Amino acid sequence: MQTKLPFRTISVLITISLMTSCSFNKLFLQPTKIPFATQHLTMKSVTDTELVVFSGAAHQPVFLKKNTDTISYNFTIESVLYKSKNGNTLNGWLLKSKNITATTTLLHLHGNGGCLLSQFKAISPMVEKGFQVFMFDYSGFGFSEGKPSRNNVLTDALSTLDYIKTREDVKNTKILLYGQSLGGHLAAVVAAQRSADIDGLITEGAFSSHKDIGGHMVPVLGKIFVKQGYSALKSVKEYHKPLLVIHSTEDSTIPFSMGKKLFDAANEPKEFYEVQKCHICAPQFYATEIAEKINKMLLKK
């Protein structure tokens, strides 16, 4: 005998499902949006306070100390604006060493929160090791236009790869995707779709799929209500160029087991680099070792 649920009960269940699904999916993208007209802002950390002054149409940043002295890095930052295929204008930064002419470009895909201002120090140590880094804000992050969504994030990443390949200072370099956290998951998807346009893939602190991380964050319900969409776990099985998976045993944000899960599903040539320290902190503590592994990757291409 089939028991029928009252119409009101069905309606309540559908409403809860939709509301919960929206709430869970918002967890993936937590941008810091900067109003387009912003000319300066203050950045505070545990140890210091910095003032950032923006100039020109492309929001070129200059970093100042509290006493207004300019903060000098060992690299330059070129801020640019370009179009994503979804119609949004994106803001990207090209980081170049002041002392080394790079032969390899890292296309950096950052995590789910903040913006370029809070994310660039997570990858800038690699510039000091001889790589140039192009990083960008997804739609709805920083100065980039539009609304943040998982579809826009993927479109933005694919569009950015197209953009950097038109640049004269990138054309004659090797191109590697370097994704951290959500960007690591995304990088695997981009790599599978555009493997002909890249020379290798690096993921750091990446989760294996949206449902996997949803289930980790909210057991049972997260697995049920998070929409899968594209999946790094599925994509990495379709990728056949060099891969370096980096994950910390001390990562309190993305379980170490998810890094291993991605690695186990991937094709050769591949390497797993087990590190310590915090989530996506590897370049700060292991830049030399990562650089050596990247150069080793390029020999396998």
KOLZA-773115 format. One record per residue: x, y, z of N, C-alpha, C in turn. Coordinates in pm, whole numbers, plus 50000, padded with zeros to 5 digits. Example, Ala and Ser with C-alpha at 12.3 -4.5 7.8 and 13.67 -1.06 7.14 Angstrom:
KOLZA-773115
513194943150780512304955050780513204967050780;512854977550708513674989450714512905000350787;
This chain:
KOLZA-773115
500844987950000500005000050000500875012550000;500635021849914501445033949902500845045149987;501685050550074501235061450160501495074850093;500465083250085500595096250023500885106950128;501875115150100502175126250190501205137650164;500735144250270499865155850251500565166550168;499785174150089500345184450003501185194250082;500725198150201501465207850282502835202350321;502885189450355504155183150392505125183450275;504605180150155505445180350035505995194350010;505145204350025505545218250001506655222350098;506495218550225507495221950326508825215350293;508775202750252510005195550220510715201850100;509945205749998510535212149881511175225449919;510465233250002510985246250044512285244650122;512305235350216513505232850295514645228650204;514325219950108515355215150015515975226649938;515115235449883515615246649803516425256349887;515915259550006516615269050093517945263450138;517945250650174519185244450221520185243650108;519725240149988520625239349873521295252649845;520505263549849521075276849825522095280349932;521765277350057522675280650167523985273250154;523925260350123525135252550109525995257449994;525355260549882526125264749765526775278349783;526205286849869526825299749900528115297949979;528265286550045529475284150122530715283750034;530535280449906531675278749819532305292049776;531545302749775532045315549727531745326449830;532795331949888532655342349990533575354049955;533205361449850534105371849798534155384449883;535275391449872535365405249919535235414049795;534165421749789533915430549675534445444449705;535155450449608535675463949622534925473049525;534265483349576533555492649486534495498249380;533995499649257534815503449143535515516749164;534885525949236535445539349253536465540349367;536755529349435537675529649549539065534149507;539605543849579540945548949549541985544549652;541535541349772542465536249873541685528549980;542355519450045541745512150154542825507350249;542415503550367543345499150471543225484050489;544355477350492544405462950516545055460550651;544365453150738544895450250870545185435250883;546335432250940546685418350970546995417351118;547355405651163547675403751304548885411951344;549825413651251551095420051284551245434251231;550425438451134550675451351072549415456951006;549525469550966548465476350892549085482550767;548455480150652548945485550526547855494050460;548285504250388547395512450309547635509050162;546555506750088546665503849945546035515349868;546795521149778546305532049695546175526949552;545025529249489544785524849352544805536749257;545405534649139545465545449042545145540148903;544595548948817544325545248679543085536648664;542685534748539541475527148508541585512548550;542815507148553543015493048587543285490748735;543125501148817543285499948962544695495049001;545705501448945547085497748977547355500049126;547765489549201547945491149345549345495749384;549405503949487550655507549554550435505149702;551365498049765551225494449906552085503649992;551485508850097552175518250186552105513350331;553135516750407553125514050550552295524750621;552105523050751551305532650828551885546750820;553235547550808553875560750801553965565950657;553225559350566553135562750423554385559350342;555375552550402556515547650323556035536550230;556525536650107556135526350011556715512850049;555905502450042556375488750068556945483349937;558205479249941558875474249822558945459049824;558455452849717558565438249701559675435249600;560065422549593561075418349495560445415249359;559205419749342558505417449217557635429549187;557265430849061556345441449019554945435749006;553965444449016552565440648995552005449248883;551525442748777550835449848671549355446148679;548515455948706547075453448715546435455948579;545585446548534544955447648403543465444548414;542715449248316541305445948302541105438848168;540265428648165539985421348043538605414848057;538065410147946536715404847944536665389747963;535735385448043535385371248051534325368447946;534215355847905533215352247805531785353547858;531615355547987530275358048040529905372848033;530815381047978530565395347961531095404048073;531535398148183532045405848295533485410248271;533815422248313535195426948310535895422048435;537035415248418537775409548530539045417548557;539485417248680540725423648721541775412848747;542905414048679544005404648699545295411848732;546205404648797547535409848828548585400648768;549585406448705550745398948661551915402448752;552425392448823553545394248914554815389548844;555805398548836557075395348771558245398448863;559235389848864560435392248942561195404248887;561805411948977562625423248935564015418748891;564355406248923565735401648900565865390148802;564765383048775564825370948693563825372048579;564245368648457563345367848343562735353948340;561435353148359560775340148373560615333148239;560735320048242560455311648125559185303348148;558605304548268557385297248301556395306648367;555135305848323554055313748381553135304648461;552855308448584551875301448665550565309148657;549525302748607548195308648610547565304448742;547465313948834547025310948969545515312448982;544875302049035543435302249062543285302149215;542795313349270542795314349416541575307949479;541505308749610540455302049685539115309149681;538205304949768536805309049758536505322249826;537465328149897537175340349971538135351649939;537795363649990538685375049976538735380349834;539935384349794540175389849660541685390049639;542135396049531543575396349501544395401849617;543865412049684544615418449793544925408749906;544025399749934544235390150042544835377049995;544845374749863545285361949810546705362049753;547215373849713548465373649636549675368949717;549655370849847550805366649928550865351449944;549775344549910549755329849917550535323549802;550805331249696551495325849579552745333749543;552885346049593554015354649553555405348849583;555575340049685556915334249704557435326749581;556525322049495556975314849376557595324249274;557265337249280557875347049190559355348349221;559695347749349561095348649389561895336449347;561215325849305561885313749258561975313149106;561655324249040561875325048896560655323548808;559465322548868558235321248789557515334748784;556855337548673555925348848674554545343148700;553725350848770552405346048814551335355448764;550355349848694549155357648659548025352548747;547445361648824546325358148910545185367848885;543995363948918542835372348885541725370148985;540795379748988539595378349070538445373348985;537715363449037536525358348970535435369148969;534425367048890533275376248886532735378549027;532565391249064532025394549195533065395449305;534325393049272535425394149369536225406849338;536685413949441537535425549419536895435649327;537645439849224537135449249125536455442349007;536415429149005535805422048893534285423448896;533695425448779532265427448767531485414348784;530185415848802529295404448797528995398248932;528315386948926527925379849047528755367049062;529155363949183529905351549204529015339349191;529425329949109528715317249095529715306949046;529385294449067530315283949024530435283548872;529355286548801529455287048654530345298448609;530205310148673531045321548637532515318948670;532765312448781534135309348820534835301148712;534145290948660534735282648556534905290448426;533885297948387533995306148265535125316248277;535265322348394536325332148416537715325848403;537865313848457539165307048450539525303548306;538565298348232538815295048092539115307648010;538395318348038538615331047967539975336948000;540395335448124541695340748164542825333348096;542685320248080543695312648007543775317747864;542635320347802542635326047667543345339547665;543055347847765543645361247769545165360747782;545675353047876547135353347896547885347747776;547255338947701547915333347584548065343647471;547365355047484547525365747385548635375447423;549135374547544550135384047592551525380247540;552265390047494553605387547441554545382247549;554345386547674555235382147782554855368447837;553825362347779553425348847820553575338847705;553425343547582553395334847464554555324947458;555745329447491556925320947475557345314147606;556445313647702556745306947828555915294047840;556355285247926555535273747963554405278848051;553225272848040552075277048120551625265448209;551605268148337551145258248434549975264148512;548965256048538547885260048628548305257048771;548155266848860548445264649003547195269049079;546425259349126545185262449197545275259149344;544775268149427544775266149571543345265349624;543075255149708541775253349771540685251949665;539655260349667538635259849561539275261249424;540315269549415541035271249289541745258649245;542135250049339542745237249304541725227849242;540535227549301539445219749243539145224749103;539045237849088538755244148959539855241348858;541105242048901542245240248810542225226548744;541805216348819541735202848761540705202348649;539595209548666538535209748565539025217048440;539675228648460540215236248348541285228248275;542135221448351543225213648290542685202648200;541615196148243541045185448161540435190848033;539815202648042539165208547925540155215047829;541275219747881542195227447799543635222347809;543805209347814545155203747833546115207347721;545595209647600546455213147487547105226947506;546515235247593546985248947611547875250747733;548125240047808548965241147928550045230347926;551025232348013552145222948022552135214848150;551235218048243551175210448367550155216348462;549895208948570548875212548668549415210448808;549215220648895549545219549037548295222649116;547915213849207546825216649299547385216849441;546875226149521547315226949661546095228549750;545945219549846544825220349939543485219749870;543395212049762542155211449684541185201049740;539895203749724538905193549759538595185249635;538085173249656537905163749546536635166349465;535575170749529534335174149458533485182949548;532515189849489531635198249568530855190149671;530385178549631529625170249724530505165049837;531755161649805532665156649909532915167250015;533205179549972533495189950071532215194350141;531085193850070529815196950135529505187050245;529745174350218529525163950318530475164950434;531685170050408532655171950517532225183550607;531745194450545531365206350621530075204050701;529115197450638527845194450705527505179850677;527915170950765527705156650740526255153350703;526105144150609524835138950558524105149550475;523675160550538522895170550465523715177150354;524985179750383525835186050282525965177450157;526125164650177526255155350064524955154949983;523825156450052522535155549985522205168249908;522395179749971521875192149915522855199849827;524155197349839525105204549753525005199149611;524865208149516524835204249376526245200949329;526385189849259527715185449219528335194549113;527625196649002528225204548894529485197848843;530465205648806531735199948762532505194548881;533425185248854534105178048962535575175948928;536445179649021537865177349003538175162348997;537465154649078537705140249082537405133948947;536355138248883536025133148750536995138448646;537315151348654538165157548553539585152448554;540115149848674541515145848682541745132348614;540685124448603540785111548534540915113348383;540555125248334540605128148190541845136148153;542675139148252543875147348231545105138248226;545995140548128547115131348107548485138048100;548565150548140549855157448143550395157648287;551605162948308552185162748443551315169348549;551285163048666550465167648778551275167148907;551175177848986551745178349120550615181649216;550365172549310549335174749412550045177749544;549735189449601550325193649728549225194149833;549475188249949548465188950055549155187650190;548685195350286549275195050420548545185350510;549315178050588548735169150688548085177050801;548405190050810547855198550915546725207550862;546275204950741545225213050679543915211150756;543425221850818542185221050895540975225650815;541195229450689540105234150604539655223350506;540595217750432540305206950337541045194450385;540345183650412540985171650465542125166550376;543185162050439544335156350369543885144850280;542885137450324542405125750249541865129650112;541365141950098540835146249968541965148449868;543105153549916544255154649828544715141149780;544725131349869545115117749832544105111649735;542845114649757541785109349670541965114449527;542265127349512542525133049381543735126549317;544795125249394546035119649342545815105249296;545145097249377544935083149343544125081449216;543225090949189542375090049070543085094848943;544215101948961544875108348847545755098648769;546045102548646546925094848558548375099048578;549285090548539550705094148535550935103448416;551965111948420552935113648529552365122448641;552605118248764552065125748877552975124148997;552875133849090553645133349214552805139149325;552875132949442552195138149560553245143849654;553045156349695553985162949785553275165649917;553615157750018553035159250151553815169650230;553105179950277553745190550353553065191850488;553585201050569552965204350697552485218950687;552205224950798551755238850808550275240250767;549835252850759548415255750743547915253750599;546615255650585545935254450455546525264350355;546905259650237547525267050126548685276050171;549485271050263550675278350310551965273050249;551885263050161553095256550111554095266250047;553685275649960554665284649901555435293050004;554805295850117555475303750220556595296050288;556465282850295557425274650369558235265050282;557735262050162558365251750079558585256449935;558775269349915558875274749779560025268449701;561145266449765562315260549697562005246449650;561415238549738561085224649704560025224049594;559025232749603557975232949501558565236749365;559445246849366560085251149241560865239649178;561565231949258562335220549207561395210149147;560275207749211559325197849161558655202649033;558375215749024557785221048902558765219648784;560015223148808561025221748701561185207148659;561065198148754561115183848725559895179648642;558715185348675557495182648599557665186048451;558265197748427558385202548290559265193548204;560155186348268561015176948194560235164548149;559085162148215558285150348184557285152848073;557135165248035556095168647937556365161847801;
